[in-house]
Amino acid sequence: MRVAEPVHVREIDDDEGQRLLRIIRRGTGSVVTWRRAQIVLLSAQGMPVSKIAEVTFTSADRVRDVIHNFNADGFDALYPKYKGGRPETFTLPERREIKKIAKSRPTEHGLPFSAWSLTKLADFLVAEGVVDDISHEGLRILLREEGVSFQRLKTWKTSRDPDYAAKKARVEHLYAIADGEVIPEDGEPDVVFCMDEFGPLNLQPHPGRQWAERGGQHKDPDREPRPRRRATYTRPHGVRHLFAAYDLAKDRLYGHIKKTKKRTQFLEFCRYLRTLYPPEIRIAIVCDNYSPHLTTKKCRRVADWAGDNNVEIAYTPTNSSWLNRIEAQFTALRYFTLDGTDHPTHKAQGSMIRRYIIWRNRHANDQRLRAVVDRANVA
């Protein structure tokens, strides 16, 4: 009997990883888009379909559909297309192939051109048998509908970490251990935490959404004024920082709020994580290359503490923080605790964050809660 292969997203580069992370962190736009981006990012981090379904409160079949669509259409699959009307002149496979060729370079097809013009592209599509015929205007409209435009070449910030492949492979291996796909060998960690800082946490009104009576010509003349955000001309209360960690095996979130985020505070939080398991159990902490996380020639406190306490510190490659699975948890935390709020004090803000973490850990596997969250996200 043939066993179906596990479904995983195709290999993505740093530019695509950063773009997925921006979509998830932005918190605005279509809820469907950031849910799909979250699924793709978790799959790129090596999480299996069943685990992604639990984390995103959806079905395994839905996760597979999102991954297959992304592998076929790329980022276009993340954006919902709600439209009706007459059928398209060109079939979906034809439109995908036209878009793929338009985004490629003519030199990749053996042509002596540095860029496509509408004329050259239309002639090439007909010559290659992609379409029987297409006008220049029809091609321009099709590309515009597919989100392709004639642009100047741009640059992006990619990882120049000389140990990029090794660091990425190590992080993915730790994720495989946490997901139960790999049995840890002697000396390897049994528990994996994903850790990062969230902030700075300011005392300011945050934009958000809420139910309110409609305005315009149909508004009730006796209704109360619509709530508005207050102006903050001065912010003399300083900032706070949330040190957070995500236990991959237990699907639990932990967090401590600090006034500063220096090496001392980082080690304090790491010591707390160490107390969650017996000393003989080796743990791994996945984090980015933020300077307080590192061991330097002048300060070896992080390496010395890790060596003395049976801990492995695994760093994501430079400019590749999208590999850290806790980033997706910050999106929900921001949505439920900060959006639409105006906390008067840091104590009130911190209390809400702590109570959310407790609520989230208690209801992580509640089926009724999943149904409510699914319904709210689709609306």
Solvent accessible surface area in square Angstrom, and as a share of the most:
residue,aa,sasa,rsa
1,M,235,1.05
2,R,222,0.81
3,V,125,0.72
4,A,91,0.70
5,E,141,0.63
6,P,108,0.68
7,V,29,0.16
8,H,80,0.36
9,V,16,0.09
10,R,87,0.32
11,E,137,0.61
12,I,7,0.03
13,D,79,0.41
14,D,11,0.05
15,D,49,0.25
16,E,34,0.15
17,G,0,0.00
18,Q,37,0.17
19,R,93,0.34
20,L,0,0.00
21,L,3,0.02
22,R,126,0.46
23,I,10,0.05
24,I,0,0.00
25,R,106,0.39
26,R,135,0.49
27,G,27,0.26
28,T,81,0.47
29,G,55,0.53
30,S,47,0.30
31,V,47,0.27
32,V,32,0.19
33,T,9,0.05
34,W,33,0.12
35,R,28,0.10
36,R,45,0.17
37,A,0,0.00
38,Q,15,0.07
39,I,5,0.02
40,V,0,0.00
41,L,1,0.00
42,L,4,0.02
43,S,4,0.03
44,A,16,0.12
45,Q,1,0.01
46,G,23,0.22
47,M,2,0.01
48,P,27,0.17
49,V,14,0.08
50,S,72,0.46
51,K,36,0.15
52,I,1,0.00
53,A,11,0.08
54,E,67,0.30
55,V,18,0.10
56,T,4,0.03
57,F,45,0.19
58,T,28,0.16
59,S,61,0.40
60,A,32,0.25
61,D,95,0.49
62,R,89,0.33
63,V,0,0.00
64,R,90,0.33
65,D,70,0.36
66,V,5,0.03
67,I,0,0.00
68,H,98,0.44
69,N,67,0.34
70,F,0,0.00
71,N,55,0.28
72,A,63,0.49
73,D,43,0.22
74,G,13,0.13
75,F,18,0.08
76,D,40,0.21
77,A,18,0.14
78,L,0,0.00
79,Y,94,0.36
80,P,30,0.19
81,K,118,0.50
82,Y,176,0.67
83,K,138,0.59
84,G,72,0.69
85,G,78,0.75
86,R,190,0.69
87,P,116,0.73
88,E,85,0.38
89,T,103,0.60
90,F,34,0.14
91,T,79,0.46
92,L,101,0.50
93,P,92,0.58
94,E,54,0.24
95,R,16,0.06
96,R,92,0.33
97,E,66,0.30
98,I,0,0.00
99,K,25,0.11
100,K,140,0.59
101,I,9,0.05
102,A,18,0.14
103,K,138,0.58
104,S,23,0.15
105,R,122,0.44
106,P,1,0.01
107,T,83,0.48
108,E,120,0.54
109,H,73,0.33
110,G,69,0.66
111,L,48,0.24
112,P,117,0.74
113,F,67,0.28
114,S,97,0.62
115,A,54,0.42
116,W,22,0.08
117,S,51,0.33
118,L,66,0.33
119,T,66,0.39
120,K,80,0.34
121,L,5,0.02
122,A,4,0.03
123,D,85,0.44
124,F,24,0.10
125,L,0,0.00
126,V,61,0.35
127,A,84,0.65
128,E,107,0.48
129,G,61,0.58
130,V,27,0.16
131,V,6,0.03
132,D,141,0.73
133,D,110,0.57
134,I,15,0.08
135,S,69,0.45
136,H,88,0.39
137,E,88,0.40
138,G,26,0.25
139,L,0,0.00
140,R,95,0.34
141,I,61,0.31
142,L,6,0.03
143,L,18,0.09
144,R,150,0.55
145,E,90,0.41
146,E,26,0.11
147,G,66,0.64
148,V,29,0.17
149,S,74,0.47
150,F,179,0.74
151,Q,116,0.52
152,R,217,0.79
153,L,152,0.75
154,K,153,0.65
155,T,133,0.78
156,W,157,0.55
157,K,153,0.65
158,T,59,0.34
159,S,19,0.12
160,R,216,0.79
161,D,17,0.09
162,P,130,0.82
163,D,77,0.40
164,Y,54,0.21
165,A,77,0.60
166,A,68,0.53
167,K,52,0.22
168,K,21,0.09
169,A,57,0.44
170,R,75,0.27
171,V,0,0.00
172,E,59,0.27
173,H,56,0.25
174,L,0,0.00
175,Y,0,0.00
176,A,16,0.12
177,I,13,0.06
178,A,18,0.14
179,D,32,0.17
180,G,63,0.61
181,E,91,0.41
182,V,55,0.31
183,I,151,0.77
184,P,41,0.26
185,E,128,0.58
186,D,151,0.78
187,G,64,0.61
188,E,33,0.15
189,P,0,0.00
190,D,79,0.41
191,V,11,0.06
192,V,0,0.00
193,F,0,0.00
194,C,0,0.00
195,M,0,0.00
196,D,12,0.06
197,E,25,0.11
198,F,16,0.07
199,G,40,0.39
200,P,75,0.47
201,L,7,0.03
202,N,42,0.21
203,L,11,0.06
204,Q,40,0.18
205,P,13,0.08
206,H,32,0.14
207,P,86,0.54
208,G,43,0.41
209,R,194,0.71
210,Q,123,0.55
211,W,251,0.88
212,A,59,0.45
213,E,99,0.44
214,R,166,0.61
215,G,23,0.22
216,G,59,0.57
217,Q,167,0.74
218,H,117,0.52
219,K,99,0.42
220,D,72,0.37
221,P,120,0.76
222,D,127,0.66
223,R,56,0.20
224,E,147,0.66
225,P,121,0.76
226,R,125,0.46
227,P,88,0.56
228,R,225,0.82
229,R,152,0.55
230,R,123,0.45
231,A,64,0.50
232,T,31,0.18
233,Y,201,0.76
234,T,107,0.62
235,R,128,0.47
236,P,106,0.66
237,H,104,0.47
238,G,45,0.44
239,V,54,0.31
240,R,53,0.19
241,H,20,0.09
242,L,1,0.01
243,F,0,0.00
244,A,0,0.00
245,A,0,0.00
246,Y,2,0.01
247,D,0,0.00
248,L,3,0.02
249,A,59,0.46
250,K,109,0.46
251,D,14,0.07
252,R,92,0.34
253,L,2,0.01
254,Y,28,0.10
255,G,17,0.16
256,H,61,0.27
257,I,41,0.21
258,K,46,0.20
259,K,141,0.60
260,T,57,0.33
261,K,59,0.25
262,K,131,0.55
263,R,41,0.15
264,T,59,0.34
265,Q,37,0.16
266,F,1,0.00
267,L,3,0.02
268,E,71,0.32
269,F,0,0.00
270,C,0,0.00
271,R,112,0.41
272,Y,71,0.27
273,L,0,0.00
274,R,23,0.08
275,T,103,0.60
276,L,55,0.27
277,Y,29,0.11
278,P,62,0.39
279,P,106,0.67
280,E,134,0.60
281,I,51,0.26
282,R,65,0.24
283,I,0,0.00
284,A,0,0.00
285,I,0,0.00
286,V,0,0.00
287,C,0,0.00
288,D,27,0.14
289,N,44,0.23
290,Y,79,0.30
291,S,69,0.44
292,P,15,0.09
293,H,0,0.00
294,L,52,0.26
295,T,48,0.28
296,T,58,0.34
297,K,204,0.86
298,K,201,0.85
299,C,26,0.15
300,R,134,0.49
301,R,108,0.39
302,V,2,0.01
303,A,35,0.27
304,D,72,0.37
305,W,27,0.10
306,A,9,0.07
307,G,64,0.61
308,D,119,0.62
309,N,49,0.25
310,N,46,0.24
311,V,5,0.03
312,E,32,0.14
313,I,27,0.14
314,A,6,0.05
315,Y,48,0.18
316,T,1,0.00
317,P,2,0.01
318,T,58,0.34
319,N,53,0.27
320,S,0,0.00
321,S,26,0.17
322,W,1,0.00
323,L,0,0.00
324,N,2,0.01
325,R,2,0.01
326,I,0,0.00
327,E,3,0.01
328,A,3,0.02
329,Q,14,0.06
330,F,10,0.04
331,T,7,0.04
332,A,28,0.22
333,L,0,0.00
334,R,62,0.23
335,Y,118,0.45
336,F,89,0.37
337,T,0,0.00
338,L,11,0.06
339,D,49,0.25
340,G,49,0.47
341,T,24,0.14
342,D,59,0.31
343,H,19,0.08
344,P,99,0.62
345,T,68,0.40
346,H,25,0.11
347,K,166,0.70
348,A,36,0.28
349,Q,3,0.01
350,G,4,0.04
351,S,39,0.25
352,M,59,0.26
353,I,0,0.00
354,R,113,0.41
355,R,149,0.54
356,Y,20,0.08
357,I,13,0.07
358,I,89,0.45
359,W,91,0.32
360,R,30,0.11
361,N,19,0.10
362,R,193,0.70
363,H,57,0.26
364,A,11,0.08
365,N,100,0.51
366,D,38,0.20
367,Q,126,0.56
368,R,194,0.71
369,L,27,0.14
370,R,38,0.14
371,A,52,0.40
372,V,77,0.44
373,V,19,0.11
374,D,45,0.23
375,R,156,0.57
376,A,65,0.51
377,N,22,0.11
378,V,114,0.65
379,A,113,0.88
